Amino acid sequence: MNRTKQLTVAELAMGELVVAGRLVDASNATLFCELELPDGSDEVRKVVYKPISGERPLWDFPDGNLAGREVAAYLLSDFAGFNLVPSTTMRDGPFGPGAVQEWVNIDPEVDVIAFTQSEAPSLRVMALFDFIINNTDRKFGHVLVDYEGALFGCDHGVSFHREFKLRTVIWQFAGLELNSAELGQIEKLLVEFTTLEKMVSPYINSEEITALRLRLESLREEPRFPYPNPNWPAIPWPPV
């Protein structure tokens, strides 16, 4: 089930950000904000703002580059029709430039751990998306189910590495053949890769773009969900 986005990328870019709090469990500065749009509406728009200035250095990713990867993940998700990443853009804010993403109101009645271990079709989509973007941090807490049952993912800042570093709590589809819809998404991304490259090139480097294409080509040649890398931890820690 898909949910109509409450905010467009254009709206994310134009509204004034007012910091309302901080998500203290996040590794990097992650601020909960209200977005004031110049449309005369009194409705409170909720977003997450991740300033580059609040990013913690990592040994295997360039400094000051995580916010851009959040944007690249959204662009690929939207372009391929995965519709898994809430609207996300790069813009200036109270603490400088950073990624701003639409807030998802999750359904507290959903047992996210039980759901993420199921074989729900939407999780197949997420598993495929995570392999394509080489997501190194798909924890249970990064799986969001809203009140309409739509699935979303967040925290894609450590994605698109050139080396195969997939770490995820969604391994139940490993080895299964891709279906026709999934193959169609792969083919679309390969046929229109030049367009995709132009979209993501401001946020990931040329080596990572080449690796992205190679992952897509590997899926076309061997149309199955991948198995874990035996030389890399399969599950992020902590998994929640």
N, C-alpha and C positions, 0 to 999 in steps of 0.2 A: 504494500500500500504506500503510495507516495503522498506527501503533504505539500500543498502549495506554500512556497516560501513566503514568510511574512515580510521579508526585507530583500530588496534587490541589491546587487553590487553597487549600483549607482547611489542608492540610499545610504548604504554603509559608508560611502566615500564622502557624502555631502553633509551629514548630520554632525552636530557638536557632541563630543564625547564627554560625559560627566562621570568620573570615577565614583562608584558606590561601594566598592569593597575589593578584597583580594582573595583569590582561591589559594589558601595557605598550603594545601597538599601538593600543589604543582611544583616541579623542580625549578622552573623558570618563572619570572614575574608574569602572573596571569591575573588580569584585573577585570572584575565584573563592572560593567558600565551601563549607563542609560544613554541612549542615543536620541538627541533632540533634533527632530527634522524641521526644516523651514516650511512646513505645509499647514501650519496652524492647528495641527491635531494635538489633543491633550493625551493621546495614548502613549504609555511608556514603552519604548522599544529597548529590549535588553540585548546586549552584545558582550563578547569577550574580547579584550584588547591585550595583545602580547607585544609589548615594546621590545625592540631589538636591544635597547640599553639594559634590559633586565635578563638577557640570556646568559646562562652559565656556560663557560667554555667546555667543549667536549674534545676528547683526544682524536676522534675519527670524523668529525664534521668541522667545516670551516667556522671560525668565529663570526658572529653576527649574521648568520645565514639561516637560522631555524624558521624565522617568521616567513621568509620567502618560500620555504618548502611547504608551509601550511597553505600558502596561496597556490603553489603549483599543484598540490594535491586536489584542491577545489577545482582548479581549471581542468585537470584531466578527468575528474569525476563528472563534471558538468558536460564536457565535450563528448565523452563516450556514452553518456546516458546512464551512468551508474547512480547518480543522484543520491550519493551517500554523504557528501560533505556539505554542511550548511554554508550558505553564502559567505564568502571570505574575500577580503581585499587587503591590499597594502596601502596604508595612509598614515598621515601625521596624527599625533595625539598629544595628550598632556605630557607624556614622557618621551616624545620624539616619535619617529616612524616605527610602525609595527604592523602586525597582522590583526585585523578586526574581523570577527566572525559572529554570525547570528547565533544567539543563545537558543538552545533547544530545551523546552520544558519537558522533562522526562516523566514517564508514568511510574510513580513509586510502587505501584502494585506489581510491576513486572520484576520477577526474579532474574536479574540480568545474567547471573552466573549460570543458572539452569538454562536460560534461553540461549546463551552463547555456546553451550555444549550440545544444542539440538541440531537438527538437520533442516532448519527453516530455509526456504529458498532465498530469502534476503541475506542470510549468512553466507550462502554460496557466492553471492554477488560480492560481499565484503571480502571473502577469502581470495577471490580472483583479483579484486582491486588492490588488496594488500600486496599480493605478489608483484603485480605490475609496478606499483610505486616502491616496492622493496621496503615495506614498512618494518621498522625495527622495534616497534613499541605498541602492538595491539593488545592492550590489557583489557580486562573485563570492564574497568572503569572508563574505557574509551569507546565502549559500545553503548549507544543511546537509543532508547525506544520511547517515542513520544506518545501522547494520549490517543492518537489515531492509529497507533501500531506501526508507524513508519520507523525504519531503522536509519540511524545516522552514526557517523564516526567522527571522533575529534582527536586532536593532538597528533598531527602528522608532521611535526617539525623534524623528526629524525627519519626521514624517508629519502628515496632516490639516491642512495649511496651507490657507487659504481660496483662495489663488491656485493655478492649475494649475502645479505644479512637479515633475512626475514625472521622476525621473532613475533609470535602471535599465539593467542589462546584458541585460535580457530584452526585446528588441524584435522577435523573429522572428515574433510573432503579429500585429503591427500590421496593421490593415485586414481581418483575418479575421472572419467572422461568428461571433457567439456561438452555442454549441450549446444544446440544450434544457435541459441541466442547469445551465449557466451562467445562462441566462435565468431559470430557477427560483430560483436563489439571489438574483438581482437582485429578482425579484418578492417573495420572502420579506422581504427587507430593507425594501422600500418598504411592503408591507402592514403590517409590524410595526415601522414606523419609530419610532413613539411609544415602544415598549419599548426599542428600540435607543438612542434619544435619552436615556432615563433612565439607561441603563447607562453611556454615555460622557460625559454632561454634567459629571461631576465632574472630567474630565480635559481636555476641549477646550471652547472657548467657543462662544457661540451663533452667531457668524458662521461658524465652522468646521463646526458642525453643519448649518447651512443649505447650505454648500458641499458637504458630504457628500451631502445629499439631492439636490442639483442634479446631482452626478456620477452618482448612481444613475438619476435620471430621464433623463439624457442617454443612458445605456446602453439604457434601455427604448425610447427614441425612435429611437436609431441603434445597433442591436445589433451593434456591431463593436468589436474591440480598437482603442484609440486610437493615433494617430500622435504622434510627439514634438511638443512645443510649439516652433515655430520661433524663439521669442524667449527660450528657456531651454535651457541645456545638457542634452542628452538622456542623457548618461552621467555618473555620478559620478566624481570624480577624487580619488585614484587608483581605477581600476575594480576593483582587487583588495582 
